[in-house]
C-alpha cells in the first residue's frame, strides 16, 4: 500500500489501526480526497470512495488506486451515528466496501479494458443510474461485505438484507 497524499499517522487517525491493517496488504495507492475532488476523478464520482486504475503522471504508469473521502462518509452518517461508539466502525466499513472491489480486481472477477467493464469474464455496461449501480453484482457483493463487517452477520445474511433494503428504497423512489 502506498499512501499518496496522507501520512500513516493521519490515515490511522481517520480509519484507526484496524483500518490501516486492512489496507496494508494490498498493492494499491490510497488517496484521501475532499468531496469536491471526488467529482473530478474520472470514473469515480461522488461518494465515500472508489477504486480504479489511475495514472498519476509520475512515469510509473497506471496503478490500482483507492480513493476515500472521509468527509463524504461522515456527511452520509446520521447525527446519532456520528456521536455513537460505532462511528469508527461505520467509517472502516467503507474501506471494506472498496477493498472488496480491489479483491474482485485482484481475482480477475471485475476488470476493465479501456472503458469496457467485465464481470467474471463477461462484458457489462457500466451502471448508468442508481438502480443499475445498486443492483450490479460487484456492488451487491461490496455492499454486503460492508454490511457484514458493520453488523457482524454472515455474508449470506448481509446480502439478503441489502437486497431487501435496496428494493424498498427503489420502490420508494419510483412512487
Beta strands, then each sheet from edge to edge (+ up, - down):
strand 1: 2-3
strand 2: 29-32
strand 3: 49-54
strand 4: 63-68
strand 5: 110-113
strand 6: 116-119
strand 7: 122-124
sheet 1: 1+ 2+ 4+ 3-
sheet 2: 5+ 6- 7+
end
